[in-house]
Amino acid sequence: MDLLTLIKAIILGFVEGMTEFAPVSSTGHMIIVDDMWLHSKEFLSKYEANTFKVVIQLGSILAVVIIFKDRFIEMLGLGGRSKNSEGQSRLKLSQVIIGLIPAGVLGVLFEDYIDEHLFSTETVLIGLVIGALLMIFADIFGGKNPKTISVDQITYKQAFSIGLIQCFSLWPGFSRSGSTISGGVLLGLTHRAAADFTFIMAVPIMAGASMLSLLKNLEYFSLDALPFFIAGFLSAFVFALISIRFFLKMINKVKLIPFAIYRIVLAGLIYFIFL
């Protein structure tokens, strides 16, 4: 595998890491960048190329685990602390699991259909626009007087409802963080509380999806493609660390509409220039 091919993996990792946890759809961006410019299917099989887009998410997942490591330790019962400094209960693992159930079930049922029919630039553009409209709706009609200030105040009902809204993100381009943050804001969470819950909830569902895809397509892998996957993984990890910290600092200030405008402009540009 030559240097230019590895550079393409690093570029895709950059796109994944910088967009995975911003409400702009990392999968959508990777599909657009790959289909328009990089053409990974020219040197990888179709199954390897699609799986690569899922597997490098593990780099982004690792970044989340590092940033939220103390909270994950607490939820797993290893930290010995179930309440915060004000005596309030902390976010529970069971609440995260409740939030994962809807998208997890639908993802397993429709994984083959999604891989076969929805991984294209055209479908991504649809997801970008509809997801943007949801984000604008959330900022206009939600978030005025949020009652859930911290992720530790999320109820089981809110967790499950956010999980239902997360199902929209199974459509590439819709954005997992865009759908869940929008859902959280509409349910009375601050943007930061919704973002924290989104990132924490992303770890098990993204890790599960990545591992299932790996096992399903293991027979299509070759050792020649291994450097490509490693380069993409490391690139996604480094840039996700940067983007997550930046995003969490700014989300309560900028909210969702600027990201929604970006998505609509991007979809329009891609449509008129390339399609």
Backbone as CSV, one residue per row, in Angstrom:
resi,resn,N_x,N_y,N_z,CA_x,CA_y,CA_z,C_x,C_y,C_z
1,MET,0.852,-1.192,0.000,0.000,0.000,0.000,0.887,1.240,0.000
2,ASP,0.709,2.118,-0.997,1.618,3.250,-1.158,1.264,4.405,-0.235
3,LEU,2.145,5.415,-0.221,1.994,6.564,0.675,0.714,7.338,0.375
4,LEU,0.385,7.519,-0.890,-0.819,8.270,-1.253,-2.074,7.612,-0.693
5,THR,-2.109,6.299,-0.717,-3.255,5.568,-0.172,-3.369,5.782,1.336
6,LEU,-2.228,5.768,2.050,-2.242,6.014,3.492,-2.685,7.443,3.801
7,ILE,-2.293,8.384,2.948,-2.724,9.771,3.134,-4.247,9.865,3.010
8,LYS,-4.810,9.101,2.091,-6.268,9.074,1.958,-6.922,8.548,3.236
9,ALA,-6.309,7.536,3.856,-6.838,7.003,5.115,-6.780,8.064,6.209
10,ILE,-5.683,8.812,6.253,-5.528,9.872,7.253,-6.565,10.972,7.038
11,ILE,-6.834,11.301,5.773,-7.840,12.317,5.467,-9.219,11.860,5.933
12,LEU,-9.557,10.596,5.647,-10.847,10.078,6.096,-10.923,10.038,7.618
13,GLY,-9.808,9.703,8.276,-9.771,9.727,9.730,-9.961,11.132,10.271
14,PHE,-9.357,12.105,9.597,-9.532,13.521,9.967,-11.009,13.912,9.867
15,VAL,-11.637,13.549,8.755,-13.052,13.879,8.559,-13.903,13.223,9.642
16,GLU,-13.626,11.954,9.936,-14.371,11.238,10.973,-14.168,11.879,12.341
17,GLY,-12.915,12.115,12.710,-12.626,12.644,14.033,-13.181,14.034,14.270
18,MET,-13.135,14.877,13.253,-13.588,16.255,13.399,-15.106,16.388,13.335
19,THR,-15.789,15.410,12.747,-17.235,15.549,12.556,-18.084,14.552,13.337
20,GLU,-17.475,13.524,13.933,-18.267,12.472,14.586,-19.181,13.020,15.663
21,PHE,-18.704,13.963,16.458,-19.497,14.422,17.595,-20.027,15.839,17.413
22,ALA,-19.786,16.423,16.249,-20.486,17.645,15.876,-21.755,17.230,15.146
23,PRO,-22.816,18.019,15.255,-24.100,17.603,14.659,-24.152,17.844,13.153
24,VAL,-23.179,17.277,12.439,-23.110,17.491,10.992,-23.037,16.188,10.220
25,SER,-22.971,15.049,10.892,-22.921,13.710,10.316,-21.548,13.349,9.799
26,SER,-20.806,12.604,10.607,-19.476,12.142,10.191,-19.586,11.135,9.060
27,THR,-20.564,10.214,9.167,-20.744,9.220,8.110,-21.060,9.903,6.787
28,GLY,-21.929,10.901,6.845,-22.263,11.642,5.637,-21.055,12.328,5.038
29,HIS,-20.246,12.957,5.866,-19.050,13.634,5.363,-18.058,12.648,4.760
30,MET,-17.879,11.488,5.426,-16.943,10.502,4.890,-17.409,9.959,3.548
31,ILE,-18.713,9.713,3.437,-19.248,9.208,2.172,-19.056,10.235,1.063
32,ILE,-19.357,11.510,1.368,-19.204,12.565,0.370,-17.745,12.718,-0.048
33,VAL,-16.838,12.834,0.951,-15.421,13.008,0.646,-14.876,11.817,-0.136
34,ASP,-15.283,10.627,0.271,-14.788,9.421,-0.401,-15.347,9.307,-1.823
35,ASP,-16.656,9.491,-1.964,-17.276,9.349,-3.283,-16.821,10.429,-4.254
36,MET,-16.617,11.649,-3.735,-16.281,12.764,-4.615,-14.805,12.814,-4.991
37,TRP,-13.927,12.457,-4.012,-12.497,12.699,-4.240,-11.581,11.491,-4.019
38,LEU,-11.806,10.721,-2.959,-10.809,9.711,-2.581,-11.016,8.362,-3.260
39,HIS,-12.264,7.959,-3.450,-12.589,6.724,-4.171,-11.895,5.492,-3.573
40,SER,-12.151,5.247,-2.295,-11.494,4.127,-1.616,-11.895,2.777,-2.206
41,LYS,-13.054,2.719,-2.864,-13.490,1.447,-3.442,-12.636,1.030,-4.639
42,GLU,-11.749,1.934,-5.097,-10.844,1.566,-6.189,-9.705,0.675,-5.699
43,PHE,-9.382,0.759,-4.402,-8.296,-0.074,-3.878,-8.743,-0.938,-2.703
44,LEU,-10.020,-0.800,-2.283,-10.613,-1.692,-1.292,-11.863,-2.303,-1.917
45,SER,-12.258,-3.458,-1.430,-13.531,-4.011,-1.885,-14.663,-3.163,-1.315
46,LYS,-15.864,-3.329,-1.869,-17.021,-2.575,-1.383,-17.229,-2.804,0.099
47,TYR,-17.085,-4.057,0.537,-17.329,-4.382,1.943,-16.229,-3.824,2.837
48,GLU,-14.998,-3.869,2.371,-13.901,-3.284,3.142,-14.065,-1.780,3.261
49,ALA,-14.456,-1.134,2.178,-14.599,0.319,2.177,-15.709,0.759,3.133
50,ASN,-16.867,0.085,3.078,-17.959,0.439,3.979,-17.602,0.144,5.432
51,THR,-16.920,-0.978,5.658,-16.536,-1.340,7.020,-15.494,-0.374,7.568
52,PHE,-14.598,0.095,6.716,-13.598,1.072,7.137,-14.266,2.309,7.714
53,LYS,-15.336,2.758,7.065,-16.034,3.956,7.534,-16.644,3.747,8.922
54,VAL,-16.914,2.485,9.265,-17.450,2.179,10.589,-16.323,1.948,11.593
55,VAL,-15.296,1.222,11.153,-14.236,0.819,12.066,-13.431,2.010,12.589
56,ILE,-13.175,3.012,11.745,-12.368,4.129,12.239,-13.118,4.937,13.290
57,GLN,-14.433,4.677,13.399,-15.165,5.296,14.505,-14.619,4.833,15.856
58,LEU,-13.981,3.656,15.871,-13.380,3.185,17.121,-12.326,4.169,17.629
59,GLY,-11.643,4.853,16.714,-10.695,5.876,17.137,-11.400,7.009,17.845
60,SER,-12.536,7.436,17.303,-13.325,8.485,17.944,-13.890,8.013,19.276
61,ILE,-14.301,6.745,19.323,-14.830,6.183,20.573,-13.768,6.220,21.663
62,LEU,-12.558,5.833,21.312,-11.470,5.841,22.284,-11.250,7.239,22.834
63,ALA,-11.379,8.249,21.987,-11.232,9.628,22.443,-12.305,9.986,23.468
64,VAL,-13.543,9.544,23.236,-14.630,9.803,24.190,-14.363,9.103,25.514
65,VAL,-13.908,7.872,25.451,-13.619,7.119,26.670,-12.578,7.830,27.509
66,ILE,-11.573,8.375,26.866,-10.515,9.080,27.595,-11.057,10.362,28.227
67,ILE,-11.842,11.123,27.480,-12.366,12.389,27.989,-13.368,12.175,29.125
68,PHE,-14.190,11.117,29.020,-15.224,10.844,30.029,-14.849,9.655,30.910
69,LYS,-13.577,9.366,31.050,-13.151,8.147,31.749,-13.657,8.088,33.180
70,ASP,-13.648,9.207,33.898,-14.097,9.198,35.293,-15.575,8.837,35.397
71,ARG,-16.368,9.352,34.471,-17.802,9.062,34.502,-18.067,7.603,34.141
72,PHE,-17.337,7.060,33.186,-17.518,5.651,32.836,-17.118,4.751,34.006
73,ILE,-16.074,5.120,34.717,-15.648,4.350,35.892,-16.747,4.339,36.948
74,GLU,-17.379,5.501,37.149,-18.469,5.592,38.124,-19.669,4.742,37.697
75,MET,-20.042,4.831,36.429,-21.218,4.102,35.956,-21.014,2.595,36.025
76,LEU,-19.780,2.164,35.888,-19.477,0.740,35.981,-19.326,0.273,37.432
77,GLY,-19.500,1.212,38.373,-19.430,0.861,39.785,-18.029,0.680,40.314
78,LEU,-17.050,1.264,39.612,-15.654,1.096,40.018,-15.099,2.314,40.739
79,GLY,-15.897,3.394,40.766,-15.377,4.628,41.348,-15.811,4.872,42.775
80,GLY,-16.787,4.113,43.239,-17.234,4.259,44.615,-17.973,5.544,44.893
81,ARG,-18.529,6.184,43.830,-19.231,7.451,44.031,-20.478,7.464,43.170
82,SER,-21.650,7.509,43.786,-22.906,7.496,43.039,-23.642,8.824,43.115
83,LYS,-23.099,9.772,43.861,-23.706,11.099,43.974,-22.647,12.165,43.733
84,ASN,-23.103,13.336,43.257,-22.156,14.428,43.027,-21.937,15.208,44.307
85,SER,-21.216,16.320,44.210,-20.856,17.087,45.409,-22.057,17.707,46.091
86,GLU,-23.200,17.829,45.370,-24.409,18.413,45.958,-25.380,17.336,46.439
87,GLY,-24.939,16.090,46.434,-25.773,15.002,46.922,-26.775,14.464,45.923
88,GLN,-26.701,14.920,44.674,-27.620,14.445,43.648,-27.110,13.146,43.037
89,SER,-28.037,12.299,42.606,-27.648,11.041,41.974,-26.923,11.304,40.665
90,ARG,-25.958,10.448,40.359,-25.212,10.568,39.118,-25.924,9.782,38.006
91,LEU,-25.561,10.069,36.777,-26.092,9.322,35.647,-25.783,7.840,35.818
92,LYS,-26.794,6.999,35.587,-26.636,5.558,35.787,-26.428,4.839,34.457
93,LEU,-25.743,3.725,34.529,-25.530,2.893,33.356,-26.863,2.429,32.777
94,SER,-27.827,2.143,33.657,-29.141,1.679,33.201,-29.845,2.738,32.347
95,GLN,-29.625,4.018,32.659,-30.225,5.076,31.852,-29.614,5.112,30.452
96,VAL,-28.319,4.884,30.372,-27.650,4.833,29.075,-28.176,3.655,28.256
97,ILE,-28.329,2.512,28.909,-28.831,1.314,28.222,-30.236,1.549,27.689
98,ILE,-31.088,2.196,28.504,-32.453,2.509,28.072,-32.426,3.366,26.807
99,GLY,-31.495,4.319,26.762,-31.387,5.185,25.594,-30.886,4.473,24.353
100,LEU,-30.177,3.364,24.542,-29.590,2.640,23.418,-30.557,1.667,22.757
101,ILE,-31.566,1.238,23.483,-32.409,0.137,23.002,-33.078,0.418,21.651
102,PRO,-33.761,1.566,21.461,-34.487,1.747,20.189,-33.585,1.673,18.959
103,ALA,-32.524,2.469,18.919,-31.644,2.470,17.744,-30.877,1.158,17.626
104,GLY,-30.564,0.548,18.763,-29.863,-0.730,18.725,-30.683,-1.809,18.053
105,VAL,-31.971,-1.877,18.402,-32.859,-2.889,17.817,-33.037,-2.635,16.323
106,LEU,-33.360,-1.395,15.951,-33.580,-1.079,14.541,-32.298,-1.242,13.726
107,GLY,-31.144,-0.897,14.344,-29.878,-1.032,13.644,-29.573,-2.474,13.276
108,VAL,-29.847,-3.395,14.188,-29.625,-4.813,13.919,-30.584,-5.317,12.842
109,LEU,-31.846,-4.893,12.917,-32.856,-5.366,11.971,-32.621,-4.875,10.547
110,PHE,-32.110,-3.641,10.421,-32.009,-3.032,9.096,-30.569,-2.762,8.666
111,GLU,-29.601,-3.385,9.324,-28.198,-3.136,8.999,-27.887,-3.441,7.539
112,ASP,-28.333,-4.582,7.057,-28.042,-4.973,5.673,-28.657,-3.993,4.680
113,TYR,-29.869,-3.582,4.925,-30.543,-2.641,4.026,-29.822,-1.306,4.004
114,ILE,-29.411,-0.828,5.175,-28.709,0.453,5.265,-27.391,0.388,4.502
115,ASP,-26.611,-0.672,4.725,-25.325,-0.819,4.042,-25.494,-0.901,2.530
116,GLU,-26.564,-1.551,2.092,-26.745,-1.815,0.670,-27.331,-0.623,-0.086
117,HIS,-28.228,0.136,0.566,-29.006,1.130,-0.164,-28.804,2.584,0.285
118,LEU,-28.265,2.820,1.479,-28.240,4.190,1.994,-26.850,4.821,2.056
119,PHE,-25.807,4.065,1.699,-24.456,4.619,1.728,-24.119,5.240,0.370
120,SER,-24.775,6.362,0.055,-24.502,7.073,-1.191,-24.589,8.565,-0.942
121,THR,-24.007,9.344,-1.836,-24.028,10.796,-1.685,-25.455,11.335,-1.715
122,GLU,-26.285,10.790,-2.600,-27.653,11.282,-2.728,-28.447,11.118,-1.435
123,THR,-28.364,9.940,-0.820,-29.110,9.711,0.423,-28.555,10.558,1.564
124,VAL,-27.246,10.786,1.551,-26.635,11.626,2.581,-27.154,13.055,2.501
125,LEU,-27.309,13.584,1.290,-27.809,14.951,1.134,-29.210,15.084,1.713
126,ILE,-30.037,14.069,1.522,-31.377,14.083,2.111,-31.290,14.122,3.633
127,GLY,-30.421,13.278,4.197,-30.243,13.253,5.646,-29.716,14.564,6.190
128,LEU,-28.789,15.190,5.482,-28.233,16.466,5.927,-29.314,17.535,6.044
129,VAL,-30.182,17.621,5.044,-31.198,18.669,5.035,-32.279,18.404,6.074
130,ILE,-32.806,17.183,6.110,-33.883,16.882,7.070,-33.367,16.990,8.504
131,GLY,-32.138,16.500,8.741,-31.550,16.637,10.069,-31.362,18.086,10.468
132,ALA,-30.992,18.928,9.515,-30.823,20.360,9.786,-32.153,20.995,10.192
133,LEU,-33.225,20.595,9.522,-34.547,21.135,9.861,-34.946,20.759,11.284
134,LEU,-34.622,19.520,11.695,-34.896,19.106,13.072,-34.110,19.958,14.058
135,MET,-32.853,20.252,13.752,-32.015,21.061,14.649,-32.542,22.486,14.770
136,ILE,-32.976,23.055,13.649,-33.554,24.403,13.695,-34.830,24.399,14.529
137,PHE,-35.658,23.374,14.326,-36.904,23.242,15.097,-36.599,23.154,16.586
138,ALA,-35.560,22.384,16.947,-35.198,22.219,18.363,-34.748,23.531,18.983
139,ASP,-33.949,24.301,18.257,-33.460,25.565,18.807,-34.578,26.597,18.937
140,ILE,-35.554,26.563,18.035,-36.640,27.539,18.069,-37.665,27.208,19.149
141,PHE,-38.005,25.927,19.255,-39.103,25.542,20.143,-38.641,24.874,21.440
142,GLY,-37.371,24.574,21.567,-36.845,23.987,22.795,-35.702,24.821,23.333
143,GLY,-35.251,24.501,24.507,-34.079,25.157,25.061,-34.287,26.551,25.605
144,LYS,-35.519,27.023,25.681,-35.751,28.373,26.193,-35.529,28.428,27.708
145,ASN,-36.168,27.520,28.417,-36.025,27.438,29.878,-35.764,25.991,30.260
146,PRO,-34.594,25.478,29.947,-34.312,24.054,30.218,-34.338,23.755,31.712
147,LYS,-34.970,22.640,32.059,-35.044,22.230,33.462,-33.971,21.203,33.813
148,THR,-33.448,20.529,32.817,-32.400,19.538,33.038,-31.071,20.177,32.679
149,ILE,-30.381,20.682,33.695,-29.166,21.458,33.471,-27.955,20.562,33.274
150,SER,-27.940,19.452,33.986,-26.798,18.543,33.953,-27.228,17.168,33.459
151,VAL,-26.282,16.434,32.902,-26.564,15.078,32.441,-26.996,14.183,33.603
152,ASP,-26.613,14.530,34.824,-26.986,13.735,35.994,-28.463,13.872,36.357
153,GLN,-29.148,14.852,35.769,-30.564,15.067,36.073,-31.496,14.401,35.066
154,ILE,-30.946,13.713,34.097,-31.767,13.052,33.082,-32.606,11.942,33.710
155,THR,-33.872,11.887,33.312,-34.766,10.838,33.806,-34.755,9.651,32.835
156,TYR,-35.314,8.538,33.288,-35.408,7.363,32.425,-36.299,7.652,31.220
157,LYS,-37.363,8.414,31.431,-38.264,8.765,30.330,-37.528,9.592,29.288
158,GLN,-36.748,10.570,29.749,-35.985,11.389,28.817,-34.955,10.547,28.062
159,ALA,-34.292,9.644,28.786,-33.268,8.797,28.157,-33.877,7.949,27.051
160,PHE,-35.035,7.345,27.320,-35.684,6.502,26.316,-36.185,7.334,25.144
161,SER,-36.734,8.515,25.428,-37.243,9.380,24.363,-36.109,9.857,23.457
162,ILE,-34.975,10.189,24.052,-33.805,10.569,23.247,-33.371,9.393,22.389
163,GLY,-33.438,8.185,22.961,-33.102,6.987,22.206,-34.002,6.782,21.004
164,LEU,-35.291,7.090,21.161,-36.215,6.978,20.036,-35.835,7.949,18.922
165,ILE,-35.511,9.174,19.305,-35.147,10.183,18.307,-33.815,9.830,17.651
166,GLN,-32.951,9.127,18.384,-31.670,8.714,17.824,-31.848,7.771,16.629
167,CYS,-32.985,7.114,16.532,-33.238,6.190,15.421,-33.134,6.886,14.066
168,PHE,-33.424,8.194,14.024,-33.283,8.929,12.772,-31.852,8.860,12.238
169,SER,-30.886,8.738,13.145,-29.479,8.780,12.735,-29.042,7.508,12.013
170,LEU,-29.894,6.491,11.979,-29.566,5.298,11.201,-29.520,5.621,9.708
171,TRP,-30.163,6.710,9.315,-30.077,7.193,7.932,-28.784,8.001,7.807
172,PRO,-27.824,7.563,6.993,-26.557,8.295,6.861,-26.792,9.745,6.450
173,GLY,-26.121,10.646,7.152,-26.275,12.066,6.887,-27.148,12.766,7.909
174,PHE,-27.986,11.999,8.628,-28.877,12.620,9.612,-28.096,13.098,10.823
175,SER,-27.104,12.325,11.244,-26.211,12.651,12.360,-26.754,12.152,13.691
176,ARG,-25.956,11.290,14.321,-26.321,10.775,15.639,-26.372,11.911,16.658
177,SER,-25.331,12.711,16.714,-25.313,13.792,17.704,-26.353,14.853,17.372
178,GLY,-26.567,15.104,16.072,-27.580,16.085,15.696,-28.964,15.672,16.146
179,SER,-29.301,14.406,15.954,-30.628,13.929,16.342,-30.785,13.868,17.854
180,THR,-29.781,13.350,18.559,-29.921,13.182,20.011,-29.837,14.508,20.762
181,ILE,-28.959,15.408,20.319,-28.905,16.718,20.975,-30.202,17.476,20.729
182,SER,-30.706,17.423,19.495,-31.988,18.072,19.188,-33.102,17.482,20.048
183,GLY,-33.128,16.151,20.133,-34.138,15.500,20.956,-34.034,15.900,22.414
184,GLY,-32.805,15.952,22.921,-32.607,16.346,24.309,-33.070,17.762,24.578
185,VAL,-32.760,18.684,23.675,-33.179,20.081,23.834,-34.699,20.184,23.817
186,LEU,-35.355,19.451,22.929,-36.816,19.471,22.867,-37.442,18.874,24.120
187,LEU,-36.687,18.006,24.808,-37.193,17.368,26.027,-36.805,18.121,27.299
188,GLY,-36.212,19.310,27.148,-35.945,20.149,28.308,-34.534,20.112,28.835
189,LEU,-33.584,19.546,28.084,-32.181,19.531,28.494,-31.463,20.763,27.949
190,THR,-30.428,21.192,28.653,-29.544,22.194,28.069,-28.779,21.534,26.920
191,HIS,-28.222,22.355,26.060,-27.445,21.810,24.945,-26.247,21.011,25.455
192,ARG,-25.605,21.491,26.529,-24.438,20.782,27.054,-24.840,19.449,27.681
193,ALA,-25.944,19.420,28.442,-26.391,18.160,29.035,-26.748,17.153,27.949
194,ALA,-27.426,17.620,26.886,-27.780,16.736,25.784,-26.534,16.238,25.059
195,ALA,-25.534,17.112,24.913,-24.293,16.709,24.248,-23.539,15.681,25.083
196,ASP,-23.458,15.902,26.401,-22.775,14.939,27.274,-23.428,13.562,27.183
197,PHE,-24.767,13.535,27.239,-25.475,12.259,27.162,-25.257,11.606,25.797
198,THR,-25.242,12.417,24.752,-25.003,11.905,23.399,-23.646,11.222,23.296
199,PHE,-22.613,11.873,23.823,-21.255,11.329,23.721,-21.117,10.045,24.526
200,ILE,-21.674,10.046,25.742,-21.595,8.852,26.591,-22.352,7.693,25.949
201,MET,-23.534,7.979,25.413,-24.360,6.952,24.803,-23.734,6.435,23.503
202,ALA,-22.900,7.261,22.873,-22.300,6.866,21.592,-21.299,5.729,21.755
203,VAL,-20.644,5.643,22.912,-19.562,4.672,23.079,-20.043,3.229,22.879
204,PRO,-21.042,2.756,23.623,-21.442,1.352,23.424,-22.078,1.085,22.068
205,ILE,-22.885,2.028,21.547,-23.568,1.746,20.281,-22.593,1.788,19.110
206,MET,-21.615,2.707,19.141,-20.629,2.775,18.063,-19.657,1.608,18.148
207,ALA,-19.266,1.248,19.368,-18.364,0.112,19.532,-19.042,-1.172,19.073
208,GLY,-20.321,-1.327,19.434,-21.055,-2.520,19.019,-21.200,-2.600,17.514
209,ALA,-21.548,-1.470,16.881,-21.707,-1.457,15.429,-20.393,-1.767,14.727
210,SER,-19.309,-1.223,15.252,-17.995,-1.459,14.649,-17.602,-2.926,14.752
211,MET,-17.805,-3.521,15.917,-17.415,-4.914,16.106,-18.282,-5.856,15.262
212,LEU,-19.595,-5.568,15.178,-20.472,-6.396,14.348,-20.065,-6.328,12.877
213,SER,-19.724,-5.122,12.431,-19.302,-4.963,11.041,-17.995,-5.686,10.783
214,LEU,-17.088,-5.626,11.747,-15.822,-6.337,11.605,-16.042,-7.839,11.488
215,LEU,-16.852,-8.385,12.379,-17.101,-9.828,12.375,-17.822,-10.260,11.104
216,LYS,-18.775,-9.437,10.665,-19.564,-9.776,9.487,-18.707,-9.798,8.221
217,ASN,-17.750,-8.876,8.134,-16.973,-8.720,6.907,-15.523,-9.168,7.059
218,LEU,-15.254,-9.954,8.093,-13.882,-10.373,8.356,-13.286,-11.142,7.178
219,GLU,-14.116,-11.902,6.494,-13.620,-12.720,5.384,-13.146,-11.881,4.204
220,TYR,-13.567,-10.603,4.147,-13.185,-9.764,3.024,-11.883,-9.001,3.281
221,PHE,-11.373,-9.074,4.524,-10.169,-8.326,4.854,-8.925,-9.032,4.331
222,SER,-7.944,-8.222,4.024,-6.623,-8.743,3.666,-5.581,-7.967,4.445
223,LEU,-4.433,-8.580,4.669,-3.372,-7.907,5.406,-2.895,-6.653,4.682
224,ASP,-3.078,-6.609,3.368,-2.665,-5.431,2.606,-3.443,-4.185,3.019
225,ALA,-4.696,-4.373,3.484,-5.529,-3.237,3.865,-5.294,-2.799,5.309
226,LEU,-4.566,-3.596,6.092,-4.384,-3.299,7.507,-3.742,-1.932,7.764
227,PRO,-2.676,-1.543,7.045,-2.094,-0.203,7.269,-3.100,0.917,7.026
228,PHE,-3.981,0.731,6.051,-5.010,1.723,5.747,-5.941,1.907,6.945
229,PHE,-6.361,0.792,7.548,-7.255,0.853,8.698,-6.554,1.462,9.914
230,ILE,-5.310,1.106,10.144,-4.564,1.634,11.294,-4.362,3.133,11.163
231,ALA,-3.990,3.585,9.962,-3.766,5.015,9.737,-5.058,5.795,9.963
232,GLY,-6.170,5.276,9.472,-7.452,5.935,9.660,-7.873,5.978,11.121
233,PHE,-7.646,4.877,11.819,-7.991,4.792,13.247,-7.221,5.833,14.060
234,LEU,-5.905,5.907,13.877,-5.079,6.841,14.639,-5.431,8.283,14.310
235,SER,-5.677,8.561,13.045,-6.054,9.908,12.640,-7.382,10.315,13.282
236,ALA,-8.372,9.420,13.244,-9.676,9.711,13.845,-9.544,9.956,15.343
237,PHE,-8.705,9.180,16.017,-8.523,9.325,17.465,-7.960,10.701,17.815
238,VAL,-6.907,11.107,17.141,-6.246,12.377,17.455,-7.188,13.555,17.202
239,PHE,-7.834,13.554,16.058,-8.681,14.699,15.716,-9.984,14.695,16.504
240,ALA,-10.457,13.534,16.937,-11.646,13.484,17.790,-11.353,14.088,19.163
241,LEU,-10.172,13.812,19.702,-9.793,14.426,20.978,-9.874,15.944,20.901
242,ILE,-9.390,16.486,19.805,-9.398,17.940,19.619,-10.814,18.464,19.471
243,SER,-11.597,17.827,18.602,-12.923,18.354,18.272,-13.902,18.225,19.438
244,ILE,-13.826,17.131,20.205,-14.757,16.938,21.317,-14.575,18.013,22.381
245,ARG,-13.350,18.253,22.761,-13.083,19.274,23.787,-13.569,20.646,23.326
246,PHE,-13.319,20.966,22.075,-13.744,22.262,21.528,-15.265,22.348,21.478
247,PHE,-15.912,21.282,21.027,-17.364,21.287,20.879,-18.058,21.449,22.223
248,LEU,-17.600,20.744,23.250,-18.245,20.813,24.561,-18.133,22.206,25.182
249,LYS,-17.074,22.923,24.846,-16.900,24.272,25.382,-17.823,25.282,24.707
250,MET,-18.194,25.021,23.452,-18.919,26.032,22.692,-20.402,25.752,22.503
251,ILE,-20.879,24.519,22.759,-22.232,24.150,22.364,-23.315,24.971,23.056
252,ASN,-23.142,25.301,24.349,-24.165,26.085,25.035,-24.244,27.510,24.500
253,LYS,-23.156,27.981,23.894,-23.131,29.350,23.369,-23.676,29.428,21.952
254,VAL,-23.214,28.548,21.081,-23.605,28.653,19.664,-24.882,27.886,19.340
255,LYS,-25.204,26.863,20.150,-26.389,26.026,19.970,-26.338,25.294,18.620
256,LEU,-27.503,25.031,18.008,-27.558,24.124,16.865,-27.750,24.795,15.506
257,ILE,-28.357,25.967,15.480,-28.705,26.589,14.196,-27.494,26.832,13.295
258,PRO,-26.337,27.301,13.817,-25.182,27.470,12.914,-24.769,26.167,12.236
259,PHE,-24.832,25.056,12.954,-24.503,23.766,12.358,-25.556,23.377,11.311
260,ALA,-26.823,23.705,11.602,-27.893,23.398,10.652,-27.703,24.178,9.350
261,ILE,-27.339,25.433,9.465,-27.094,26.254,8.266,-25.940,25.674,7.463
262,TYR,-24.874,25.268,8.148,-23.734,24.651,7.468,-24.179,23.409,6.698
263,ARG,-25.000,22.583,7.301,-25.455,21.344,6.663,-26.249,21.650,5.389
264,ILE,-27.138,22.626,5.468,-27.965,22.967,4.309,-27.101,23.542,3.183
265,VAL,-26.165,24.429,3.550,-25.266,25.013,2.540,-24.413,23.922,1.901
266,LEU,-23.864,23.017,2.736,-23.044,21.926,2.209,-23.845,21.045,1.255
267,ALA,-25.060,20.682,1.650,-25.900,19.838,0.798,-26.179,20.527,-0.528
268,GLY,-26.457,21.833,-0.476,-26.728,22.578,-1.703,-25.521,22.633,-2.619
269,LEU,-24.349,22.879,-2.046,-23.127,22.947,-2.847,-22.811,21.608,-3.508
270,ILE,-22.896,20.544,-2.719,-22.607,19.217,-3.269,-23.591,18.874,-4.379
271,TYR,-24.849,19.202,-4.177,-25.857,18.871,-5.182,-25.606,19.607,-6.497
272,PHE,-25.383,20.918,-6.420,-25.255,21.702,-7.642,-23.901,21.519,-8.330
273,ILE,-22.847,21.248,-7.557,-21.521,21.115,-8.156,-21.287,19.721,-8.715
274,PHE,-21.698,18.704,-7.949,-21.339,17.334,-8.314,-22.495,16.510,-8.872
275,LEU,-23.725,16.877,-8.539,-24.836,16.032,-8.963,-25.722,16.722,-10.014
